[in-house]
Amino acid sequence: MGSQWYWDLKPDYRRGELFRVSNVSLARSYFQKARKRLRALGTLFEDEAYSDVIREAQELVELALPRTSS
């Protein structure tokens, strides 16, 4: 937005509203992002953009792997 970046975590968010992001909702979000990247890999491969295929595949794996809290 303008020169600022933000995450759209909740489509109906109202300014000042507090909300909780659970591990389950975050995991679902990551999995959806991974599925979108998987679809994009086919297009990149067809365009012979092999370095981009590798980069996006790495992102896909990072999104799909389970996270552990530290």
N, CA, C and O atoms as a GROMACS GRO file, in nm:
protein
  280
    1MET      N    1   0.086  -0.117   0.000
    1MET     CA    2   0.000   0.000   0.000
    1MET      C    3   0.090   0.122   0.000
    1MET      O    4   0.160   0.150   0.098
    2GLY      N    5   0.089   0.195  -0.108
    2GLY     CA    6   0.180   0.307  -0.119
    2GLY      C    7   0.323   0.258  -0.115
    2GLY      O    8   0.361   0.170  -0.192
    3SER      N    9   0.402   0.314  -0.025
    3SER     CA   10   0.540   0.269  -0.010
    3SER      C   11   0.555   0.169   0.105
    3SER      O   12   0.667   0.132   0.140
    4GLN      N   13   0.443   0.125   0.164
    4GLN     CA   14   0.446   0.032   0.276
    4GLN      C   15   0.399  -0.106   0.232
    4GLN      O   16   0.312  -0.118   0.147
    5TRP      N   17   0.458  -0.208   0.293
    5TRP     CA   18   0.420  -0.347   0.267
    5TRP      C   19   0.343  -0.398   0.388
    5TRP      O   20   0.368  -0.356   0.501
    6TYR      N   21   0.249  -0.488   0.364
    6TYR     CA   22   0.174  -0.548   0.474
    6TYR      C   23   0.128  -0.686   0.432
    6TYR      O   24   0.123  -0.718   0.313
    7TRP      N   25   0.092  -0.768   0.531
    7TRP     CA   26   0.039  -0.902   0.506
    7TRP      C   27  -0.112  -0.896   0.517
    7TRP      O   28  -0.164  -0.838   0.612
    8ASP      N   29  -0.183  -0.954   0.423
    8ASP     CA   30  -0.329  -0.962   0.428
    8ASP      C   31  -0.365  -1.096   0.493
    8ASP      O   32  -0.394  -1.194   0.425
    9LEU      N   33  -0.362  -1.098   0.626
    9LEU     CA   34  -0.387  -1.222   0.700
    9LEU      C   35  -0.535  -1.248   0.723
    9LEU      O   36  -0.576  -1.362   0.744
   10LYS      N   37  -0.615  -1.144   0.720
   10LYS     CA   38  -0.757  -1.159   0.750
   10LYS      C   39  -0.832  -1.061   0.661
   10LYS      O   40  -0.826  -0.940   0.683
   11PRO      N   41  -0.905  -1.112   0.560
   11PRO     CA   42  -0.969  -1.023   0.462
   11PRO      C   43  -1.064  -0.919   0.522
   11PRO      O   44  -1.075  -0.809   0.468
   12ASP      N   45  -1.133  -0.952   0.632
   12ASP     CA   46  -1.230  -0.858   0.689
   12ASP      C   47  -1.172  -0.781   0.808
   12ASP      O   48  -1.247  -0.732   0.893
   13TYR      N   49  -1.040  -0.769   0.815
   13TYR     CA   50  -0.974  -0.699   0.925
   13TYR      C   51  -1.016  -0.552   0.929
   13TYR      O   52  -1.027  -0.487   0.826
   14ARG      N   53  -1.040  -0.503   1.051
   14ARG     CA   54  -1.070  -0.361   1.071
   14ARG      C   55  -0.957  -0.300   1.153
   14ARG      O   56  -0.908  -0.362   1.247
   15ARG      N   57  -0.916  -0.181   1.117
   15ARG     CA   58  -0.805  -0.113   1.185
   15ARG      C   59  -0.824  -0.115   1.337
   15ARG      O   60  -0.931  -0.080   1.388
   16GLY      N   61  -0.720  -0.157   1.408
   16GLY     CA   62  -0.724  -0.163   1.554
   16GLY      C   63  -0.776  -0.295   1.609
   16GLY      O   64  -0.763  -0.320   1.728
   17GLU      N   65  -0.833  -0.379   1.523
   17GLU     CA   66  -0.886  -0.508   1.568
   17GLU      C   67  -0.772  -0.603   1.600
   17GLU      O   68  -0.673  -0.611   1.527
   18LEU      N   69  -0.785  -0.674   1.709
   18LEU     CA   70  -0.687  -0.777   1.745
   18LEU      C   71  -0.741  -0.912   1.701
   18LEU      O   72  -0.860  -0.939   1.714
   19PHE      N   73  -0.654  -0.995   1.650
   19PHE     CA   74  -0.695  -1.130   1.613
   19PHE      C   75  -0.578  -1.224   1.632
   19PHE      O   76  -0.462  -1.182   1.636
   20ARG      N   77  -0.609  -1.348   1.644
   20ARG     CA   78  -0.508  -1.451   1.671
   20ARG      C   79  -0.483  -1.533   1.546
   20ARG      O   80  -0.577  -1.575   1.478
   21VAL      N   81  -0.359  -1.556   1.516
   21VAL     CA   82  -0.322  -1.645   1.406
   21VAL      C   83  -0.278  -1.776   1.470
   21VAL      O   84  -0.175  -1.783   1.536
   22SER      N   85  -0.356  -1.879   1.447
   22SER     CA   86  -0.323  -2.008   1.507
   22SER      C   87  -0.225  -2.083   1.418
   22SER      O   88  -0.207  -2.051   1.300
   23ASN      N   89  -0.162  -2.182   1.475
   23ASN     CA   90  -0.071  -2.265   1.398
   23ASN      C   91  -0.144  -2.332   1.282
   23ASN      O   92  -0.087  -2.349   1.174
   24VAL      N   93  -0.269  -2.369   1.305
   24VAL     CA   94  -0.346  -2.438   1.202
   24VAL      C   95  -0.375  -2.343   1.085
   24VAL      O   96  -0.357  -2.380   0.969
   25SER      N   97  -0.419  -2.220   1.115
   25SER     CA   98  -0.450  -2.127   1.006
   25SER      C   99  -0.323  -2.087   0.932
   25SER      O  100  -0.326  -2.069   0.810
   26LEU      N  101  -0.213  -2.072   1.002
   26LEU     CA  102  -0.086  -2.039   0.937
   26LEU      C  103  -0.039  -2.155   0.850
   26LEU      O  104   0.010  -2.133   0.739
   27ALA      N  105  -0.054  -2.276   0.899
   27ALA     CA  106  -0.015  -2.394   0.821
   27ALA      C  107  -0.099  -2.406   0.695
   27ALA      O  108  -0.047  -2.437   0.588
   28ARG      N  109  -0.229  -2.380   0.706
   28ARG     CA  110  -0.316  -2.384   0.588
   28ARG      C  111  -0.273  -2.280   0.486
   28ARG      O  112  -0.269  -2.307   0.366
   29SER      N  113  -0.241  -2.162   0.534
   29SER     CA  114  -0.197  -2.054   0.445
   29SER      C  115  -0.069  -2.093   0.371
   29SER      O  116  -0.059  -2.074   0.250
   30TYR      N  117   0.028  -2.148   0.443
   30TYR     CA  118   0.153  -2.192   0.381
   30TYR      C  119   0.128  -2.302   0.279
   30TYR      O  120   0.188  -2.302   0.171
   31PHE      N  121   0.039  -2.395   0.313
   31PHE     CA  122   0.011  -2.505   0.221
   31PHE      C  123  -0.055  -2.453   0.094
   31PHE      O  124  -0.022  -2.500  -0.016
   32GLN      N  125  -0.147  -2.357   0.106
   32GLN     CA  126  -0.209  -2.298  -0.012
   32GLN      C  127  -0.106  -2.228  -0.100
   32GLN      O  128  -0.110  -2.238  -0.222
   33LYS      N  129  -0.013  -2.157  -0.037
   33LYS     CA  130   0.093  -2.089  -0.112
   33LYS      C  131   0.182  -2.191  -0.184
   33LYS      O  132   0.223  -2.169  -0.298
   34ALA      N  133   0.211  -2.302  -0.117
   34ALA     CA  134   0.293  -2.408  -0.177
   34ALA      C  135   0.222  -2.466  -0.299
   34ALA      O  136   0.286  -2.492  -0.401
   35ARG      N  137   0.090  -2.488  -0.290
   35ARG     CA  138   0.015  -2.544  -0.403
   35ARG      C  139   0.016  -2.448  -0.522
   35ARG      O  140   0.025  -2.492  -0.637
   36LYS      N  141   0.008  -2.318  -0.496
   36LYS     CA  142   0.013  -2.220  -0.605
   36LYS      C  143   0.149  -2.221  -0.672
   36LYS      O  144   0.158  -2.212  -0.794
   37ARG      N  145   0.255  -2.232  -0.594
   37ARG     CA  146   0.390  -2.238  -0.652
   37ARG      C  147   0.408  -2.365  -0.734
   37ARG      O  148   0.476  -2.363  -0.836
   38LEU      N  149   0.348  -2.474  -0.689
   38LEU     CA  150   0.358  -2.599  -0.764
   38LEU      C  151   0.295  -2.583  -0.902
   38LEU      O  152   0.350  -2.632  -1.001
   39ARG      N  153   0.182  -2.516  -0.910
   39ARG     CA  154   0.119  -2.491  -1.040
   39ARG      C  155   0.208  -2.403  -1.127
   39ARG      O  156   0.216  -2.423  -1.248
   40ALA      N  157   0.274  -2.305  -1.066
   40ALA     CA  158   0.360  -2.212  -1.141
   40ALA      C  159   0.483  -2.283  -1.197
   40ALA      O  160   0.537  -2.241  -1.300
   41LEU      N  161   0.528  -2.389  -1.131
   41LEU     CA  162   0.647  -2.460  -1.178
   41LEU      C  163   0.631  -2.512  -1.321
   41LEU      O  164   0.725  -2.507  -1.400
   42GLY      N  165   0.512  -2.560  -1.353
   42GLY     CA  166   0.488  -2.611  -1.488
   42GLY      C  167   0.509  -2.504  -1.594
   42GLY      O  168   0.571  -2.529  -1.698
   43THR      N  169   0.457  -2.386  -1.567
   43THR     CA  170   0.473  -2.275  -1.662
   43THR      C  171   0.619  -2.235  -1.675
   43THR      O  172   0.669  -2.216  -1.786
   44LEU      N  173   0.687  -2.224  -1.563
   44LEU     CA  174   0.830  -2.187  -1.567
   44LEU      C  175   0.911  -2.292  -1.643
   44LEU      O  176   1.001  -2.258  -1.720
   45PHE      N  177   0.879  -2.419  -1.620
   45PHE     CA  178   0.951  -2.527  -1.688
   45PHE      C  179   0.926  -2.522  -1.839
   45PHE      O  180   1.019  -2.535  -1.918
   46GLU      N  181   0.800  -2.501  -1.877
   46GLU     CA  182   0.767  -2.491  -2.020
   46GLU      C  183   0.841  -2.375  -2.086
   46GLU      O  184   0.880  -2.384  -2.202
   47ASP      N  185   0.861  -2.267  -2.012
   47ASP     CA  186   0.934  -2.150  -2.064
   47ASP      C  187   1.085  -2.167  -2.055
   47ASP      O  188   1.161  -2.076  -2.087
   48GLU      N  189   1.129  -2.285  -2.011
   48GLU     CA  190   1.271  -2.318  -1.995
   48GLU      C  191   1.342  -2.220  -1.902
   48GLU      O  192   1.460  -2.189  -1.920
   49ALA      N  193   1.270  -2.173  -1.801
   49ALA     CA  194   1.327  -2.084  -1.699
   49ALA      C  195   1.373  -2.172  -1.583
   49ALA      O  196   1.318  -2.167  -1.473
   50TYR      N  197   1.475  -2.251  -1.609
   50TYR     CA  198   1.515  -2.355  -1.515
   50TYR      C  199   1.565  -2.302  -1.381
   50TYR      O  200   1.538  -2.362  -1.278
   51SER      N  201   1.637  -2.192  -1.382
   51SER     CA  202   1.683  -2.138  -1.254
   51SER      C  203   1.564  -2.091  -1.169
   51SER      O  204   1.567  -2.102  -1.046
   52ASP      N  205   1.460  -2.040  -1.235
   52ASP     CA  206   1.339  -2.000  -1.162
   52ASP      C  207   1.264  -2.122  -1.110
   52ASP      O  208   1.204  -2.117  -1.002
   53VAL      N  209   1.265  -2.231  -1.186
   53VAL     CA  210   1.203  -2.355  -1.140
   53VAL      C  211   1.269  -2.400  -1.011
   53VAL      O  212   1.200  -2.436  -0.915
   54ILE      N  213   1.400  -2.397  -1.008
   54ILE     CA  214   1.473  -2.439  -0.887
   54ILE      C  215   1.441  -2.348  -0.770
   54ILE      O  216   1.414  -2.395  -0.660
   55ARG      N  217   1.445  -2.218  -0.794
   55ARG     CA  218   1.418  -2.122  -0.687
   55ARG      C  219   1.276  -2.139  -0.630
   55ARG      O  220   1.258  -2.143  -0.508
   56GLU      N  221   1.178  -2.149  -0.718
   56GLU     CA  222   1.040  -2.165  -0.672
   56GLU      C  223   1.018  -2.301  -0.605
   56GLU      O  224   0.940  -2.311  -0.510
   57ALA      N  225   1.085  -2.404  -0.653
   57ALA     CA  226   1.074  -2.535  -0.590
   57ALA      C  227   1.129  -2.531  -0.448
   57ALA      O  228   1.073  -2.594  -0.358
   58GLN      N  229   1.238  -2.459  -0.428
   58GLN     CA  230   1.293  -2.444  -0.293
   58GLN      C  231   1.194  -2.373  -0.202
   58GLN      O  232   1.174  -2.413  -0.087
   59GLU      N  233   1.132  -2.267  -0.252
   59GLU     CA  234   1.030  -2.195  -0.174
   59GLU      C  235   0.914  -2.288  -0.141
   59GLU      O  236   0.865  -2.288  -0.028
   60LEU      N  237   0.871  -2.365  -0.240
   60LEU     CA  238   0.761  -2.458  -0.221
   60LEU      C  239   0.791  -2.555  -0.108
   60LEU      O  240   0.706  -2.579  -0.021
   61VAL      N  241   0.910  -2.612  -0.107
   61VAL     CA  242   0.949  -2.706  -0.002
   61VAL      C  243   0.950  -2.638   0.134
   61VAL      O  244   0.903  -2.696   0.232
   62GLU      N  245   1.004  -2.518   0.141
   62GLU     CA  246   1.007  -2.446   0.269
   62GLU      C  247   0.867  -2.419   0.322
   62GLU      O  248   0.844  -2.428   0.442
   63LEU      N  249   0.775  -2.386   0.233
   63LEU     CA  250   0.638  -2.360   0.275
   63LEU      C  251   0.568  -2.488   0.319
   63LEU      O  252   0.486  -2.485   0.411
   64ALA      N  253   0.598  -2.599   0.254
   64ALA     CA  254   0.527  -2.724   0.282
   64ALA      C  255   0.581  -2.799   0.402
   64ALA      O  256   0.509  -2.880   0.462
   65LEU      N  257   0.707  -2.774   0.439
   65LEU     CA  258   0.764  -2.846   0.553
   65LEU      C  259   0.702  -2.802   0.684
   65LEU      O  260   0.674  -2.683   0.702
   66PRO      N  261   0.681  -2.896   0.776
   66PRO     CA  262   0.628  -2.856   0.907
   66PRO      C  263   0.731  -2.769   0.981
   66PRO      O  264   0.852  -2.789   0.968
   67ARG      N  265   0.682  -2.676   1.057
   67ARG     CA  266   0.768  -2.589   1.134
   67ARG      C  267   0.766  -2.631   1.280
   67ARG      O  268   0.665  -2.680   1.330
   68THR      N  269   0.877  -2.612   1.347
   68THR     CA  270   0.882  -2.638   1.490
   68THR      C  271   0.911  -2.507   1.560
   68THR      O  272   0.987  -2.424   1.510
   69SER      N  273   0.850  -2.488   1.674
   69SER     CA  274   0.876  -2.364   1.749
   69SER      C  275   1.006  -2.376   1.825
   69SER      O  276   1.042  -2.484   1.874
   70SER      N  277   1.077  -2.264   1.836
   70SER     CA  278   1.206  -2.267   1.904
   70SER      C  279   1.197  -2.210   2.043
   70SER      O  280   1.297  -2.204   2.114
   0.00000   0.00000   0.00000
